[in-house]
Amino acid sequence: MIDVVIVSFAFAVSNLVRFNFDLTVINLAWTVNQLFWVLTAYLVGFMVFKSFSGIIRHTGVEDAIRLFYASSLATGILLLMNLVSYRFWSEDIAPHSVGLAVIFINYVFSLFFLITSRFLFKAVFLAVFESGKNKVNVIIYGAGKSGTITRQTLLQDDNLHYNVVGYIDDNPSKIYKSVQGIGVYPPSVLESDFIEKKEVKEVILSIQNISNIRKRQIIDQCLTHNIKVKNVPPIQNWINGELSSKQIKAVKIEDLLQREEIVLDNDNVANEIEEKVIFVTGAAGSIGSEIARQLLHYKPAQLILIDQAESPLYELEIELRKQHARLLHDVRFVIADVRNEKRMRSLFKKYHPNYIFHAAAYKHVPLMEDNCYEAVLVNIFGTQSLADLSVEFGVSKFVMVSTDKAVNPTNVMGATKRVAEIYTQSLNNAYAGNTKFVTTRFGNVLGSNGSVIPLFKRQIEAGGPITVTHPDITRYFMTIPEACQLVLEAGVMGNGGEVFIFDMGESVKILEVAKKMIKLSGLALGKDIQIAFTGLRPGEKLYEELLNVEENTVPTHHPKIMIAKVRTHDFDQIAQQLVVLRQLLNTGEEQRIVTKVKEIVPEFISNNSRFEQIDKTRFANEAPKNSG
């Protein structure tokens, strides 16, 4: 109805303009009659293009376009009526048609008034109803298409009270120009008093093609000035191609720890894996489950996912059946324990695997320090059993997932993984040409079960304090998908006997991670939440290593993947040592068990552990020999 009134007003103005504001020459009866036909034509246009269906307070360019189409259709109808009237109707009917001049003048005025009225109503609505709300001033980083869509998404959500005060862009050609009436500024404004003057509280990252390094720089810059940072997901993750305000989420600590993605030779992996029978042990864990997800895409003949944890394996089955239903006809979910040699033998007999990705292990350092019996049983003898069966049944590749904690170990967990490395390598040398044994070492993975990041998140949600063992403790980090890509690549790259290590980038101070997580949560350290130092846990060391001091590396075809040149061990000797270790395991005497492990791995020196006394005794006995 408002649009009808506006068109009526525009028609009246059009007639005044057409006759130079001379009311004496305007035939009022004719004009009223013509108005009927004008309104009829415009009503048709409005109905066809639904120009009335937009919500006024969200008026935008699309609404103006609909009005343009509706007005153009109405004008076309009036022109057609004019043509038919003067050609086929008698003169007494012809005056009912609208003159050409009035039609075109009315078209211009109607379109102008219709569009202007909407933006005027929008301005009034915002001034009256939105002015009292507490607005959050934000800057959108990225003045491209994604940035403008982000702004529209924020404006259209009534639950969000954002006021976009500007864009920031790295492109010099856009700086100090405007987009949708909003100014575009250089990145340097984050370091100026602009932020304070505009009272900017948040920065929303809406750049689609940005390196992880540049992203970290921007986030660090914002956090330094206590500005909250949110992130717009990649376009491919938008719902039906449209961005939802619920998808704009706070930046996670993982975004700050990620490095540039390492691209591996997926074609090479596909050629090796396709139509092969694959075992994945520890398949319900963080690493094992991701290996399983990635393997599915390479179309193995059969994928046997093995784990002794019933509930996590069931959850993995539910997830994979939902996401990869068409790929799961040759996948088996098997409850089995790698320590049970008879059970594993039956699986080897039934499926005859070509590849084994061995991720089953106990990995929690303090827990294994208190339960060294289980660490030895699973990490060493579970691996030995699988390795021996692999040789017996002619498995092509055995890929073991190891850890940086196996290098110069200071705890039982790392030492048992090192023994497993030693055994599989010596077995590879003893049975060269049969089964190829390959090891991969990497550091902490982001988001894995029991890692520091989920722990800090839970502590922040609980109000703190965040517990950090030592102010100087550092760790390497990588993503779970990245780690699993390395495992797959190693499986097809390895010729047997190698220990593959990863370019992990720079190690990260855990204290800095905690501080950044506090800032990302919008909290203030010392005011809203505290950090408590608890001291190194049993077996824990300040920093992790990927190489032993006596090891160095040789390059591979990939610049980010290297082969550690490790000491070789005689198979018969290590096999005999494991026989003795198993006998000690049967006694249950932990001190003697750990002493034997230290004998196999001489560089294993306990730290902050009840087993430190073993080292004191060992070194005391060695001292006279060295002095002599």
C-alpha positions in Angstrom: 0.0 0.0 0.0 2.9 2.3 0.7 4.3 1.6 -2.7 0.9 2.4 -4.3 0.8 5.8 -2.5 4.4 6.5 -3.6 3.6 5.7 -7.3 0.4 7.9 -7.0 2.5 10.8 -5.7 5.2 10.2 -8.4 2.5 10.3 -11.1 1.1 13.6 -9.8 4.6 15.1 -9.8 5.2 13.7 -13.3 2.1 15.5 -14.6 3.2 18.7 -13.0 6.6 18.5 -14.5 5.2 17.5 -17.9 2.9 20.6 -18.0 5.4 23.0 -16.4 3.4 23.2 -13.2 0.5 24.8 -15.0 -2.5 23.4 -13.3 -5.0 25.0 -15.7 -4.0 22.7 -18.6 -4.3 19.5 -16.5 -7.5 17.6 -17.0 -8.2 16.3 -13.5 -10.8 13.7 -14.7 -8.4 12.3 -17.4 -5.5 12.3 -14.9 -7.5 10.3 -12.3 -8.5 7.8 -15.0 -4.9 7.5 -16.2 -3.8 7.0 -12.6 -6.0 3.9 -12.4 -4.2 2.3 -15.3 -0.8 3.4 -14.0 -1.5 1.8 -10.6 -2.8 -1.4 -12.3 0.4 -1.7 -14.3 2.7 -1.1 -11.3 0.7 -3.6 -9.2 1.3 -6.2 -11.8 5.1 -5.4 -11.7 5.1 -5.5 -7.9 3.3 -8.9 -7.9 5.5 -10.4 -10.6 8.9 -9.4 -9.0 7.7 -9.6 -5.3 9.3 -6.2 -4.7 7.2 -5.8 -1.5 8.5 -9.0 0.2 11.8 -7.6 1.5 12.2 -6.6 5.1 12.6 -2.9 5.1 15.3 -2.7 7.8 17.5 -5.1 5.8 17.1 -3.2 2.5 20.0 -3.7 0.1 21.0 -3.7 -3.5 18.9 -6.7 -4.3 15.7 -4.9 -3.2 16.6 -2.0 -5.5 17.1 -4.4 -8.4 13.7 -5.9 -7.8 12.1 -2.5 -7.8 13.9 -1.7 -11.1 12.5 -4.8 -12.7 9.0 -4.1 -11.3 9.0 -0.5 -12.5 10.4 -1.4 -15.9 7.7 -4.0 -16.4 5.0 -1.5 -15.4 6.4 1.0 -17.8 6.4 -1.6 -20.6 2.8 -2.3 -19.9 1.9 1.4 -20.1 3.8 1.8 -23.3 2.0 -1.1 -24.8 -1.4 0.3 -23.7 -0.4 3.7 -25.2 0.4 2.0 -28.6 -2.8 -0.1 -28.7 -4.9 2.9 -27.6 -3.9 5.2 -30.4 -3.9 2.5 -33.1 -7.0 0.5 -32.4 -9.2 2.5 -30.1 -11.5 5.3 -31.0 -10.5 8.9 -30.1 -12.9 9.1 -27.1 -11.1 6.1 -25.6 -7.5 7.2 -26.5 -7.4 9.9 -23.8 -7.6 7.1 -21.2 -4.0 6.0 -22.2 -1.1 7.7 -20.6 1.1 10.0 -22.7 4.6 8.9 -23.6 6.3 11.9 -21.8 4.4 11.3 -18.6 5.2 7.5 -18.8 8.9 8.1 -18.9 8.9 10.9 -16.3 6.8 8.8 -14.0 9.2 5.9 -14.5 12.1 7.9 -13.3 10.3 9.5 -10.3 8.6 6.3 -9.2 11.8 4.3 -9.3 13.6 7.1 -7.4 10.9 7.5 -4.7 10.4 3.7 -4.2 14.1 3.0 -3.7 14.7 6.2 -1.6 11.8 5.5 0.6 13.1 2.1 1.5 16.5 3.3 2.5 14.8 6.2 4.4 12.6 3.8 6.3 15.7 1.7 7.1 17.6 4.7 8.4 14.7 5.7 10.6 14.3 2.2 11.9 17.9 1.9 12.8 17.9 5.4 14.4 14.8 4.7 16.5 15.0 1.0 17.4 18.8 0.2 17.2 20.3 3.3 18.7 19.6 2.2 22.3 21.4 -1.2 21.9 24.9 -1.7 23.0 26.8 -2.0 19.7 30.1 -3.8 19.4 32.5 -1.9 17.0 34.3 -4.3 14.7 36.7 -4.2 11.8 36.5 -6.8 9.0 39.9 -7.9 7.8 39.5 -8.4 4.1 37.6 -5.9 1.8 36.9 -8.4 -1.0 33.8 -10.4 -1.8 34.0 -12.5 1.4 34.4 -9.3 3.5 31.3 -7.6 2.1 29.3 -10.8 2.5 30.5 -11.0 6.1 29.2 -7.5 6.7 25.8 -8.2 5.2 25.6 -11.4 7.3 26.3 -9.5 10.5 23.7 -6.8 9.6 21.0 -9.4 8.9 21.2 -11.2 12.2 19.0 -9.4 14.8 20.7 -11.3 17.6 24.1 -9.7 16.8 24.7 -6.0 17.6 27.7 -5.3 15.5 28.7 -2.0 14.0 31.3 -2.4 11.2 33.5 0.7 11.4 35.9 -0.2 8.6 37.7 -2.8 6.6 41.4 -3.6 6.6 43.1 -5.0 3.6 46.6 -5.9 2.5 46.0 -4.9 -1.1 47.4 -1.3 -1.6 44.9 -0.7 -4.5 42.0 -0.9 -2.0 43.4 1.2 0.9 41.8 4.5 1.6 38.9 3.8 -0.7 35.4 2.7 0.5 33.3 -0.4 0.1 29.6 -0.1 0.6 30.3 3.3 2.2 32.7 1.8 4.7 36.4 2.9 4.6 39.2 0.6 3.8 42.4 1.0 6.0 45.9 -0.4 5.9 47.0 -3.1 8.4 49.1 -0.4 10.2 45.9 0.9 11.8 46.1 -2.0 14.3 49.2 -0.4 15.7 47.7 3.2 15.8 45.3 5.1 18.0 42.6 4.4 15.3 41.5 1.3 17.3 41.1 3.3 20.5 39.3 6.2 18.8 36.9 3.9 17.1 36.5 1.7 20.2 37.1 -1.4 18.2 36.5 -4.5 20.2 36.8 -7.3 17.6 38.5 -8.0 14.3 36.8 -10.5 12.0 39.2 -12.3 9.6 37.4 -12.7 6.3 40.3 -13.5 3.9 39.9 -16.7 1.9 43.4 -17.0 0.5 45.8 -16.3 3.3 48.9 -18.2 4.5 49.1 -19.6 8.0 52.1 -17.4 8.7 50.2 -14.2 7.8 47.2 -15.3 9.7 49.2 -15.8 12.8 50.8 -12.4 12.4 47.4 -10.7 12.3 46.0 -12.7 15.2 49.2 -12.0 17.3 48.9 -8.3 16.5 45.3 -8.2 17.6 45.9 -10.2 20.8 48.8 -7.8 21.7 46.2 -5.0 21.8 43.6 -7.1 23.6 41.3 -7.2 20.5 39.2 -10.3 20.2 39.6 -12.1 16.9 36.9 -14.1 15.0 37.3 -16.1 11.8 35.1 -16.6 8.7 35.4 -20.3 7.5 36.4 -21.1 3.9 33.8 -20.6 1.2 33.5 -24.4 0.6 32.3 -24.8 4.2 29.5 -22.2 3.9 26.0 -23.7 4.1 24.5 -24.1 0.6 27.0 -21.4 -0.6 25.7 -18.9 2.0 27.5 -17.6 5.1 25.7 -18.0 8.4 26.5 -15.7 11.4 26.8 -18.9 13.5 29.8 -19.9 11.4 31.8 -16.8 12.4 33.5 -18.2 15.4 36.3 -17.1 17.7 39.8 -18.0 16.5 41.2 -21.2 18.1 44.6 -21.7 19.5 45.1 -24.4 16.7 45.0 -21.5 14.2 48.0 -20.0 15.9 50.0 -23.2 16.1 49.4 -24.4 12.6 52.3 -24.2 10.2 52.2 -24.1 6.4 50.6 -27.3 5.2 53.0 -29.9 3.9 51.8 -31.3 0.6 52.6 -35.0 0.1 52.6 -37.2 -2.9 49.0 -38.5 -2.7 49.2 -40.2 -6.1 52.1 -42.3 -4.9 50.1 -43.2 -1.8 47.0 -44.1 -3.9 49.1 -46.4 -6.2 50.4 -48.3 -3.2 47.2 -48.5 -1.2 44.6 -49.2 -3.8 43.2 -52.8 -3.7 45.5 -53.7 -0.8 44.4 -55.2 2.5 45.3 -52.8 5.3 45.5 -53.3 9.1 45.3 -50.2 11.4 46.0 -50.9 15.0 44.9 -48.4 17.6 42.2 -47.4 15.1 40.0 -45.7 17.6 42.7 -43.3 18.8 43.4 -39.8 17.5 46.1 -40.9 15.1 44.7 -44.3 14.1 41.2 -42.9 13.4 42.6 -40.2 11.1 44.7 -42.7 9.3 41.6 -44.7 8.7 39.7 -41.7 7.4 42.5 -40.9 5.0 42.9 -44.5 3.8 39.3 -44.8 2.9 39.9 -42.3 0.0 42.5 -44.5 -1.5 40.1 -47.5 -2.1 41.9 -50.3 -0.3 40.5 -53.8 -1.0 39.9 -54.3 2.7 40.4 -52.0 5.7 40.6 -53.8 9.0 40.4 -51.3 12.0 41.6 -52.9 15.2 41.3 -51.6 18.7 40.7 -53.0 22.2 38.6 -49.9 23.2 35.0 -50.9 22.5 33.2 -47.6 22.9 35.6 -45.4 20.9 35.7 -47.9 18.1 31.9 -48.0 18.0 31.9 -44.2 17.8 34.3 -44.3 14.9 32.1 -46.8 13.1 29.1 -44.6 13.5 31.0 -41.6 12.2 32.5 -43.4 9.2 29.2 -45.0 8.3 27.5 -41.6 8.3 30.2 -39.8 6.3 31.6 -42.5 4.0 28.7 -44.9 3.7 29.5 -45.8 0.1 33.1 -46.6 1.0 32.5 -48.9 3.9 31.5 -52.2 2.3 35.0 -53.5 2.7 35.8 -52.1 6.2 35.8 -54.3 9.3 35.7 -53.0 12.9 37.6 -55.5 15.0 37.8 -55.6 18.8 41.2 -57.1 19.6 44.2 -56.5 21.8 47.7 -56.4 20.2 49.0 -58.1 23.3 47.0 -61.2 22.5 49.2 -63.1 20.1 46.7 -65.9 19.4 43.9 -63.4 18.6 46.2 -61.4 16.3 47.4 -64.5 14.5 43.8 -65.5 13.7 43.3 -62.0 12.1 46.4 -62.4 10.0 45.2 -65.9 8.9 41.8 -64.5 8.0 42.7 -61.3 6.2 46.4 -61.7 5.1 47.2 -58.0 5.2 49.6 -56.2 2.8 50.1 -53.2 4.9 50.1 -52.6 8.7 49.9 -49.1 10.2 50.7 -49.7 13.9 49.3 -46.9 16.0 48.3 -48.9 19.1 50.3 -47.8 22.1 50.1 -46.4 25.6 51.3 -42.7 25.3 50.5 -40.8 28.5 53.9 -40.1 30.2 53.0 -39.7 33.9 50.5 -42.6 33.7 53.0 -44.9 32.1 55.6 -43.9 34.7 53.2 -45.3 37.3 52.2 -48.3 35.2 55.5 -49.3 33.5 54.4 -53.0 33.4 51.6 -52.1 30.9 53.8 -49.7 28.9 56.4 -52.5 28.4 53.7 -55.1 27.6 51.9 -53.0 25.0 54.5 -50.7 23.5 57.3 -53.3 23.3 55.8 -56.8 23.3 52.6 -55.8 21.4 54.8 -54.3 18.7 57.1 -57.4 18.7 54.2 -59.7 18.3 52.8 -57.8 15.4 56.2 -57.4 13.8 56.9 -61.2 14.0 53.5 -62.0 12.6 54.1 -59.6 9.7 57.3 -61.4 8.8 55.6 -64.8 9.1 52.6 -63.9 6.9 54.6 -61.9 4.3 53.3 -58.4 5.0 54.8 -55.9 2.5 55.1 -52.9 4.8 54.9 -52.4 8.6 54.7 -48.7 9.5 55.1 -47.9 13.1 53.9 -44.7 14.7 56.6 -43.5 17.1 57.2 -40.3 19.0 59.8 -37.6 19.7 59.8 -38.8 23.3 61.7 -41.9 22.1 64.7 -39.6 21.5 67.0 -39.5 24.6 64.0 -40.7 26.6 63.5 -39.5 30.2 60.4 -41.6 30.8 59.2 -45.1 30.5 56.8 -44.4 27.7 59.4 -42.8 25.4 61.9 -45.6 26.3 59.4 -48.4 25.4 58.7 -46.7 22.1 62.5 -46.6 21.4 62.8 -50.3 22.2 60.0 -50.9 19.7 61.9 -48.9 17.1 65.1 -50.8 17.8 63.4 -54.2 17.4 61.5 -53.4 14.2 64.7 -52.0 12.6 66.8 -55.0 13.6 64.1 -57.3 12.3 64.1 -55.4 9.0 67.9 -55.9 8.7 67.7 -59.6 9.6 64.9 -60.3 7.1 65.9 -57.9 4.3 63.7 -58.1 1.3 60.7 -59.7 3.0 58.8 -57.3 5.2 59.8 -53.7 5.1 59.7 -52.0 8.6 59.4 -48.2 8.6 59.2 -45.9 11.6 57.8 -42.3 11.8 58.6 -39.9 14.6 56.7 -36.7 15.3 55.8 -34.4 18.1 52.6 -33.4 19.8 49.5 -33.4 17.6 46.9 -30.7 18.1 43.6 -31.9 19.6 44.7 -35.4 20.2 43.3 -37.2 23.3 45.1 -36.1 26.4 47.1 -33.4 24.8 47.7 -30.0 26.5 45.2 -28.0 24.3 42.0 -29.8 25.3 43.2 -29.7 28.9 43.7 -25.9 28.8 40.2 -25.5 27.2 38.5 -27.5 30.0 40.4 -25.5 32.6 39.4 -22.2 31.1 35.8 -23.3 30.9 35.9 -24.2 34.6 37.3 -20.8 35.5 40.9 -21.9 36.0 43.5 -22.1 37.1 45.4 -23.2 34.0 48.1 -25.6 35.1 51.5 -25.4 33.4 54.3 -27.7 34.6 57.2 -25.3 34.1 57.5 -21.7 32.7 60.3 -22.8 30.2 58.7 -26.0 28.9 58.5 -26.2 25.1 56.9 -28.6 22.7 56.6 -29.2 18.9 53.1 -29.2 17.4 51.5 -30.4 14.3 47.9 -31.2 13.1 46.5 -34.7 13.3 45.8 -34.8 9.5 49.3 -33.6 8.8 50.8 -36.3 11.1 48.8 -39.0 9.4 49.8 -37.9 5.9 53.3 -38.3 7.1 52.6 -41.9 8.2 51.0 -42.8 4.9 53.8 -41.2 2.9 56.4 -43.0 4.9 54.6 -46.2 4.3 55.0 -46.0 0.6 58.3 -44.1 0.5 60.2 -46.4 2.9 62.5 -49.2 1.6 62.8 -50.6 5.1 64.8 -49.8 8.2 64.2 -46.0 8.0 63.1 -43.7 10.8 61.3 -40.8 9.1 61.2 -37.5 10.9 59.3 -34.4 10.1 60.3 -30.7 9.8 58.3 -29.7 12.9 59.1 -26.0 12.6 59.9 -24.1 15.8 59.1 -25.4 19.2 56.4 -23.5 21.1 56.5 -22.4 24.8 53.6 -24.0 26.5 53.3 -20.9 28.8 52.8 -18.7 25.7 50.1 -21.1 24.5 48.3 -20.8 27.8 48.5 -17.0 27.7 47.2 -16.8 24.1 44.3 -19.2 24.9 43.3 -16.9 27.8 43.3 -13.9 25.5 41.4 -15.8 22.7 38.7 -16.6 25.3 38.3 -12.8 26.1 39.7 -13.2 29.6 42.4 -11.3 31.3 45.3 -13.1 32.9 45.6 -12.3 36.6 42.1 -10.8 36.7 39.7 -13.4 35.3 41.9 -16.4 35.4 45.3 -17.5 36.8 48.2 -19.7 35.6 49.6 -22.1 38.2 53.0 -23.8 37.9 52.8 -27.4 39.1 56.3 -28.6 38.5 57.5 -31.2 35.9 55.5 -34.4 36.1 57.3 -37.8 36.5 59.3 -38.6 33.4 58.7 -35.2 31.8 61.4 -33.0 30.2 61.5 -29.4 29.4 61.9 -29.9 25.6 61.5 -32.6 23.1 63.9 -33.8 20.4 63.5 -35.5 17.1 67.1 -36.7 16.9 69.5 -38.3 19.3 72.8 -36.4 19.7 74.5 -39.3 17.8 72.1 -39.2 14.9 71.9 -37.0 11.9 69.7 -36.9 8.8 69.7 -37.6 5.1 67.2 -35.9 2.8 64.3 -37.5 0.9 62.5 -36.4 -2.2 60.4 -34.2 0.0 62.2 -31.2 1.6 60.1 -31.5 4.8 60.6 -35.2 5.4 64.0 -36.5 6.4 65.5 -39.9 7.4 67.3 -40.1 10.7 70.5 -42.0 10.6 70.1 -44.1 13.7 72.4 -46.7 15.3 71.9 -50.2 14.0 71.3 -53.1 16.3 71.9 -56.8 16.0 68.7 -58.7 15.8 69.8 -61.8 17.7 71.1 -59.6 20.5 68.0 -57.4 20.9 65.8 -60.6 20.6 67.7 -62.2 23.5 67.4 -59.0 25.5 63.6 -59.1 25.0 63.5 -62.7 26.2 65.1 -61.6 29.4 62.8 -58.6 29.7 59.7 -60.8 29.3 61.0 -63.0 32.0 61.4 -60.0 34.2 57.9 -58.8 33.2 56.5 -62.1 34.5 58.0 -61.3 38.0 56.2 -58.0 38.1 59.2 -56.3 39.7 59.1 -52.8 38.2 62.6 -51.7 39.3 64.2 -54.7 37.5 62.0 -54.2 34.5 63.0 -50.6 34.1 66.6 -51.4 34.7 66.6 -53.8 31.8 64.9 -51.2 29.5 67.7 -48.8 30.5 70.2 -51.5 29.5 68.6 -51.8 26.1 68.4 -48.0 25.7 71.5 -46.6 27.4 70.5 -43.0 26.7 67.3 -43.5 28.8 67.9 -41.3 31.9 64.9 -40.8 34.1 63.8 -37.3 35.1 61.7 -36.4 38.1 60.9 -40.1 38.5 61.1 -42.8 41.1 63.4 -44.6 38.7 66.2 -42.0 39.0 67.9 -44.1 41.6 68.6 -46.8 39.0 70.6 -44.2 37.0 72.6 -43.2 40.1 73.5 -46.8 40.7 74.2 -47.5 37.1 76.5 -44.4 36.7 78.2 -45.2 40.0 79.1 -48.7 38.8 80.3 -47.3 35.4 82.6 -44.6 37.0 85.5 -46.8 37.9 85.6 -48.3 34.4 85.7 -44.9 32.8 88.4 -43.6 35.2 90.5 -46.7 34.6 
